Amino acid sequence: MSYRNMEECIIDLEKHGHLIRIHEEVDPHLEMAAIHMKVYEAGGPALLFENVRGSKYRAVSNLFGTIERSKFIFRDTWESSQAVIALRSNPMKALKQPLRYIGTGLAARKALPIKKGGGVPAGFEEIRISDLPQIKHWQGDGGAFVTLPQVYSEDPDKPGIMNSNLGMYRIQLSGNEYELNKEVGVHYQIHRGIGIHQAHANRRGEPLKVSCFIGGPPAHTLSAVMPLPEGLSEMTFAGLLSGRHFRYTYVDGFCISSDADFVITGEIHPGETKPEGPFGDHLGYYSLTHPFPVMRVHKVYAKKGAIFPFTVVGRPPQEDTAFGELIHELTGGAIRSEIPGVKEVHAVDAAGVHPLLFAIGSERYTPYQQLKQPAELLTISNRILGTGQLSLAKYLFITAEEDQPVSTHDIPGFLTYILERINLRRDIHFQTNTTIDTLDYSGTGINSGSKVVFAAVGEQKRSLCTEVPEVLRRLEQGWGPAAMIMPGIVAVQGKPFRDYASAAEEVSGLSAAIAAQGPLDACPMIILCDDSSFMAETLNNFLWATFTRSNPSHDIHGVNSMVEHKHWACDNVIIDARVKPHQAPPLIPDPEVQRRIERVFTTGASLGGLRDRNRSSSHSVVKKDSEEDS
């Protein structure tokens, strides 16, 4: 369907059984988010909140909650959009198969944005920030946030819509030091296009004009998070995926989307910041309060009958998990064209996306040599860790297929393949004092931390243990119990983390105790943790706790470790995944809010039909983990 606006999408979804209306009055303070999460966990439909307390506007969530629903929304433009991205990444395809791609050019003609007159678009009215649904998601959040914004800016050195950036940067509407209706917070992280625009504006001594679009056709929302090939703008892609031109105009020098439900315009002045946050984020913790740009609000507009889209961010999986799958399906092939030799790259959602990457590359440098070791894989690793948002990763596990197929999406199979082949004295490579995700608090400061590459290739070197080795069962008092996570990976419970000096001494003692028992080749990876039963309970628990709570340079240790010619080596890797005092607190659902929202799930209520539809819920896991942290 080629939706002209959000309303048309909602009507279509409801008609086909993909959306439920919630008639009861719901509080935007914690209740709407809690309802959304419960429905998402049940694999439920999109939700239209028709009665939002304190606002006359309706709100919609879980639009992209499943990959199937997302593909249904874009069913008429999906294939043509994939084809255009593929051509931008590899234009030779059109020359080799011209008939196959003849329709791609026709689709692209509809993609260019089109300016429609001047002044405020028909049907828009001026409102205030306080008129918007003030949705607060977690009890520790600093205020109400826009979680699906389309933040638009232009390059001051090259103005115009074709040199614009459309990004999804969270917008804080209230709380902290913001003057309500006059200021909002703009939280954008490193490697974002708006940062380049603000740098150019600062150099010119000018404020950066910013427009925040909310709603409109779902394609516009998705375009704000798309990692697109060079030369393909978000505005063009928005038209391509929606099947119709992105329509816009200018008012007072600010770009206005004619199709959006809401538009906030304002300016970011050089050097002006205010505290932003805390905010429950996609790693499953609160991102803390930090100074970020403050936008002086110019005007706020709403379309007649406007609908406010939102999502809820928390420990994966959440709605942005389906977002990620959707993006991968649309652009998965682009990375292979951008980085020669790459076959797959998978940002592991259960680990919070940015902390952990799995990759399959090629090993073609020396096919004439019998003894194989990572060579081309290391070149590819550097390219991956220097490319866009992939550069925010902390851990990269990479291999090359040889005698058997391997997939980065088969997580236990992929890790087993690596651990069976890795030479721990040769194949671990660190990058220290570098950048990591802004939202990751495992490092040495905001945006600061380290990276590590585990590269493996060649024949199988070891058989992995499938039971906890006896040496790890017989550790002295103060260590243990130990629990099996998966073949070759064992969790060992330790004392609570105090500081890095104490940790170094403790892990040194653990390493010595293991080394004294002789080689432990079948167990290449040991995870030091606060609760070994939690760590081993599910694969997702292991991925989340290990890779969100460790900084490679500080938290990777080893049995018989050594440094030779600046290269670190060991016999067994020990990752200290205990909770550190400087890390952010985890997100814990409020039991009272959970109790209150039951009213909309009772028989006869709007969501009564979902009561018995339940897929595996993460709430019990989060509760257990929060008890561990306390």
Secondary structure, DSSP 8 states (H G I E B T S, - for coil): ---SSHHHHHHHHHHTT-EEEE-S-B-TBTHHHHHHHHHHHTT--EEEES-BTT-SSEEEE-TTSSHHHHHHHTTTTHHHHHHHHHHHH-THHHHHSTTTTHHHHHHHHTTS-EE--SSS-TTEEEE-GGGS---B-STT-SS-EESSEEEEEE-TTS-SGGGEEEE--EEE-SSTT--TTTEEEEE--SS-HHHHHHHHHHHHT--EEEEEEE-SSHHHHHHTT----TT--HHHHHHHHHTS--EEEEETTEEEETT-SEEEEEEEEEEEEEEE--EE-TTSBEE--EEEEEEEEEEEEEETT-EEEE----SSSSHHHHHHHHHHHHHTTHHHHHSTT--EEEE-GGGTSTTEEEEEE---S-TT-SS---SHHHHHHHHHTTSGGGGG-SEEEEEE--SS---TTSHHHHHHHHHHH--TTTSEEEEEEEE--TT--SSSBTTEEEEEEEEE-SS------SS--HHHHT--TTS--EEEEETTEEEEE------HHHHHHHHHHHHHHHHTT---TT--EEEEES-HHHHHH-HHHHHHHHHHS--HHHHEEEET-EEETTEEE-SEEEEE-S--TTS--B----HHHHHHGGGGTSTTSTTGGGTT-----SHHHHHHHHHHH-
